[in-house]
Amino acid sequence: MKKVYSSASEALDGVLQDGMLIAAGGFGLCGIPELLLQAIKDAGTKNLTFASNNAGVDDFGIGILLQTRQVRKMISSYVGENAEFMRQYLSGELELEFNPQGTLAERMRAGGCGIPGFYTKTGVGTVIAEGKEHKEFDGETYIMERGIVADLSIVKAWKADETGNLVFRKTARNFNPPAAMCGRICVAEVEEIVPLGSLDPDTIHLPGIYVHRLIQGTHEKRIEQRTVRQKEGA
């Protein structure tokens, strides 16, 4: 089965459709599948729902799809650093489903493992719990959260072999493994594709069974917040 494609647009050919649910990896500006997001923008696919920790910034990550009004709903934990996200949400143009970060990660992982729902204490007594089933265990109240099964997962890794085994670099691992797991189709972009058998099995973070399509490309190395101190005596 062919997994390696020549470009992001080719890897997404026949996969995109209006109104679909997409799970995207990344945290802040780290580990964002930027090439695939650009290809979605270029394709003009609209009315999208994204399950993602955040929406990047105004000109990077999912933020570029907010600019073109291709996103209808976000399932997210952190929505700062994006003025257009804030504007659309406050004006009622964008639907938002808040999820605590651990809950969102577990919803993705659960969906990938075939678990339809789970109970958690996180969010009890807050707006997060509204409309959700409550159940008591050992004298403590829990709410039920549903597992996420996405139509498409898009993720970014450091290295891959030709079968789609993925290795993430440091904190870029973040939401990428659970996001990859929960998609009916998973497309990954990587910095390097290495020959089959060259990856140490003990270093593989995500088995290739979860990855259906793969591209290699050049990526930006952005810093979300940079704080510097003036040199003494300058």
C-alpha positions, -999 to 999 in steps of 0.1 A, spaced: 0 0 0 15 33 -10 18 58 18 43 84 6 30 112 -15 48 140 -33 29 170 -18 3 179 8 -23 186 -18 -17 151 -34 -19 135 0 -53 151 7 -67 144 -27 -101 126 -24 -101 130 14 -114 165 20 -151 173 21 -171 203 34 -184 199 69 -159 173 80 -143 169 115 -105 172 115 -82 164 144 -50 184 143 -18 180 162 2 208 177 5 229 209 10 266 205 32 269 175 50 236 181 43 205 161 17 221 138 10 203 105 15 236 86 18 221 51 -14 202 54 -32 232 68 -21 253 38 -33 226 14 -67 226 31 -68 264 27 -58 261 -10 -85 235 -15 -112 258 -2 -128 232 20 -153 249 43 -177 245 73 -149 226 90 -148 215 127 -114 212 142 -104 193 173 -72 209 183 -56 222 215 -55 257 200 -58 276 167 -23 288 162 -19 325 156 -35 349 130 -11 340 102 0 305 111 -16 271 120 -54 269 119 -54 307 121 -50 308 83 -83 289 79 -100 313 103 -90 342 81 -107 326 51 -138 316 71 -133 279 64 -138 269 101 -173 266 116 -164 252 150 -134 246 172 -131 219 199 -102 234 219 -85 240 252 -66 273 247 -78 301 225 -53 329 232 -28 345 209 -52 347 180 -71 380 176 -92 367 147 -103 337 167 -114 360 195 -132 384 171 -151 356 154 -161 339 187 -172 371 204 -193 381 173 -210 347 171 -194 337 138 -175 308 153 -188 280 175 -165 269 203 -166 238 225 -142 243 254 -123 212 266 -97 210 294 -64 199 278 -62 165 295 -98 158 286 -93 167 250 -62 145 247 -81 116 263 -111 121 241 -88 117 211 -70 87 225 -102 71 235 -117 75 200 -86 59 186 -89 30 210 -126 23 202 -137 37 236 -170 56 231 -169 76 264 -152 79 298 -159 96 332 -137 123 346 -139 147 375 -123 175 355 -150 202 347 -175 191 373 -194 222 386 -183 244 357 -197 253 323 -178 223 309 -203 200 326 -234 216 313 -256 191 294 -234 161 302 -242 130 321 -232 131 358 -224 99 378 -212 93 413 -183 69 420 -171 63 456 -188 95 468 -173 117 440 -192 132 411 -179 126 376 -190 137 341 -190 116 310 -170 128 280 -173 112 245 -144 99 226 -136 118 194 -135 99 161 -125 124 134 -130 121 96 -94 131 91 -63 135 113 -34 158 103 -2 156 123 35 166 121 64 145 131 102 147 129 110 114 111 91 86 95 99 54 76 80 44 44 54 25 64 45 55 84 62 47 117 66 82 133 92 97 156 84 131 172 111 155 184 109 167 220 78 188 229 65 186 193 51 152 203 24 170 223 -11 163 209 1 146 177 -1 110 188 -37 111 201 -48 132 172 -33 107 148 -50 78 165 -85 92 164 -88 98 126 -105 74 102 -77 86 78 -45 101 91 -21 121 70 13 130 85 39 155 74 75 150 84 109 166 81 126 134 69 116 100 55 142 73 63 146 38 47 125 10 61 143 -7 90 165 23 99 144 34 129 151 17 162 118 1 172 122 14 208 123 50 195 91 49 175 64 70 192 35 62 169 32 29 149 26 31 112 -7 13 115 -23 47 124 -8 65 94 -24 62 60 -6 89 40 27 106 44 46 136 30 80 151 35 86 189 35 103 220 48 89 235 80 92 268 98 107 270 133 87 296 151 89 308 186 55 317 201 68 340 229 103 354 231 114 372 262 150 386 263 170 406 288 191 436 279 228 429 283 243 446 313 262 477 304 246 480 270 
